[in-house]
Amino acid sequence: MSRHMTGAGRAARAEAVRIRRATVRDAKRLTKLVRGSRAYEGPYAPMIAGYRVGPDYIETHEVFVALGADDRVLGFYALLLAPAELDLIFVADAVQGLGVGRLLVEHMIGKARDAGILAVRVVSHPPAEGFYLSVGGRRTGTVPANPPVVMWDRPELIIQVT
């Protein structure tokens, strides 16, 4: 799948984005993206400390990666099918706000639809709740903190698959 994205609110910039199924060979690049995410600095750092997107995870779940024209990883997501949940979604810091996250969510909705899923649960990183609301998510509750790794409550949302 190829799409073009344009950065809203920034200098016009378009880049071809290709989304494909992740392979075990992507594991190190996806792990690097997670561990380097500025969204998990400061108080959120313990949640991803030592986190690894392993080959076994990629083989077991619906993991898709967004690649730029030069084959660099722009982002990825993991969809769990039963029960339906967006387990992971990360966008590279350098392309935040340029539409990669929206493309990944649109792709995820298509995959969920193909699997006969009606709605996908999202347990959001607190600062990302606004993003999920902007792509059609609806807040359904709060998932309580789970110390010692997750020290804060997290918004729970549903994204309808239509």
C-alpha positions as CSV (number, residue, x, y, z in Angstrom):
1,M,0.0,0.0,0.0
2,S,1.4,3.4,-1.0
3,R,0.0,6.7,0.2
4,H,1.2,10.2,0.2
5,M,1.0,12.4,3.3
6,T,1.2,16.1,3.7
7,G,2.2,17.8,6.9
8,A,-0.7,20.0,8.1
9,G,0.4,23.2,9.9
10,R,4.0,22.8,8.7
11,A,5.8,23.6,5.4
12,A,4.2,21.5,2.7
13,R,6.0,18.2,2.6
14,A,4.9,15.0,0.9
15,E,6.5,11.6,1.2
16,A,5.5,8.2,-0.2
17,V,4.6,5.9,2.7
18,R,4.4,2.2,2.2
19,I,2.7,0.0,4.8
20,R,3.6,-3.7,4.8
21,R,3.5,-6.6,7.2
22,A,6.4,-6.6,9.5
23,T,8.9,-9.5,9.3
24,V,11.2,-10.9,12.0
25,R,14.0,-9.0,10.3
26,D,12.2,-5.7,11.4
27,A,12.4,-6.6,15.1
28,K,15.6,-4.6,15.9
29,R,14.4,-1.5,14.1
30,L,11.0,-1.6,15.7
31,T,12.6,-2.0,19.2
32,K,14.9,0.9,18.5
33,L,11.9,3.1,17.5
34,V,10.1,2.2,20.8
35,R,13.1,2.7,23.0
36,G,14.0,6.0,21.4
37,S,10.5,7.5,21.5
38,R,10.4,11.0,23.1
39,A,6.8,10.3,24.2
40,Y,8.2,8.0,26.8
41,E,10.8,10.3,28.4
42,G,10.7,11.4,32.0
43,P,8.1,9.8,34.2
44,Y,7.0,7.5,31.4
45,A,10.5,6.0,30.8
46,P,10.0,2.9,33.0
47,M,7.2,1.6,30.8
48,I,9.6,1.0,27.9
49,A,12.8,0.4,29.8
50,G,14.2,-2.8,28.3
51,Y,11.1,-3.2,26.0
52,R,11.7,-5.4,23.0
53,V,9.6,-6.1,19.9
54,G,10.9,-9.6,19.4
55,P,10.7,-11.8,16.3
56,D,8.2,-14.1,18.2
57,Y,5.9,-11.1,18.8
58,I,6.0,-10.2,15.1
59,E,5.3,-13.8,14.1
60,T,2.4,-14.1,16.5
61,H,0.6,-10.8,16.0
62,E,-0.7,-8.6,13.2
63,V,2.3,-6.2,13.1
64,F,2.6,-3.7,10.2
65,V,5.3,-1.2,9.5
66,A,5.2,2.2,7.7
67,L,8.3,2.8,5.6
68,G,9.5,6.0,3.9
69,A,10.8,6.2,0.3
70,D,14.3,5.4,1.6
71,D,13.0,2.3,3.4
72,R,13.4,3.9,6.8
73,V,10.9,3.0,9.5
74,L,8.4,5.8,10.0
75,G,6.2,3.9,12.4
76,F,4.4,0.6,13.2
77,Y,1.4,-0.9,14.9
78,A,0.3,-4.2,16.3
79,L,-3.3,-5.4,16.2
80,L,-4.4,-8.2,18.5
81,L,-7.4,-10.0,17.0
82,A,-8.9,-11.8,20.0
83,P,-9.9,-9.8,21.8
84,A,-9.5,-6.9,19.3
85,E,-7.0,-4.4,20.7
86,L,-4.4,-2.0,19.3
87,D,-1.5,-3.3,21.4
88,L,1.2,-1.0,20.1
89,I,1.5,2.0,17.8
90,F,4.6,4.1,17.5
91,V,5.6,6.9,15.1
92,A,9.1,8.1,14.7
93,D,9.7,11.4,16.4
94,A,11.0,13.0,13.2
95,V,7.6,12.5,11.4
96,Q,5.2,13.2,14.3
97,G,2.4,15.4,13.1
98,L,2.8,14.5,9.4
99,G,0.0,11.9,9.1
100,V,1.9,8.7,9.6
101,G,-0.1,7.8,12.7
102,R,-3.4,8.5,10.8
103,L,-2.3,6.2,8.0
104,L,-1.4,3.5,10.4
105,V,-4.8,3.8,12.1
106,E,-6.6,3.7,8.8
107,H,-4.7,0.6,7.8
108,M,-5.4,-1.0,11.2
109,I,-9.1,-0.3,10.7
110,G,-9.0,-2.0,7.3
111,K,-7.3,-5.1,8.7
112,A,-9.8,-5.2,11.6
113,R,-12.7,-5.0,9.1
114,D,-11.2,-7.8,7.0
115,A,-11.0,-9.9,10.2
116,G,-14.7,-9.2,10.9
117,I,-14.0,-7.1,13.9
118,L,-16.5,-4.4,14.8
119,A,-14.5,-2.3,17.3
120,V,-10.9,-2.1,18.5
121,R,-9.9,-1.4,22.1
122,V,-7.1,1.1,22.8
123,V,-5.4,1.6,26.1
124,S,-3.7,4.9,25.5
125,H,-0.5,6.4,26.6
126,P,-2.0,9.5,28.5
127,P,-0.4,12.1,26.2
128,A,-1.7,10.3,23.1
129,E,-5.4,10.3,24.0
130,G,-6.1,13.4,21.9
131,F,-4.6,11.6,18.9
132,Y,-7.0,8.7,19.3
133,L,-10.0,11.0,19.7
134,S,-8.9,12.8,16.5
135,V,-9.0,9.5,14.6
136,G,-12.5,8.5,15.8
137,G,-11.8,6.9,19.1
138,R,-14.4,7.2,21.9
139,R,-13.4,7.2,25.5
140,T,-15.0,4.3,27.4
141,G,-13.1,4.4,30.7
142,T,-9.8,4.4,32.6
143,V,-7.4,1.5,33.1
144,P,-5.9,1.9,36.6
145,A,-2.2,2.1,37.2
146,N,-0.3,-1.1,37.5
147,P,2.9,-0.4,39.5
148,P,5.8,-0.7,39.3
149,V,5.9,-0.5,35.5
150,V,2.8,1.6,34.8
151,M,2.5,4.2,37.6
152,W,-0.4,6.2,36.1
153,D,-4.0,5.6,35.0
154,R,-4.5,5.3,31.3
155,P,-7.4,6.3,29.1
156,E,-9.4,3.4,27.5
157,L,-11.0,4.0,24.1
158,I,-12.8,2.2,21.4
159,I,-12.3,2.8,17.7
160,Q,-15.3,1.6,15.7
161,V,-14.7,-0.3,12.6
162,T,-17.1,0.7,9.9
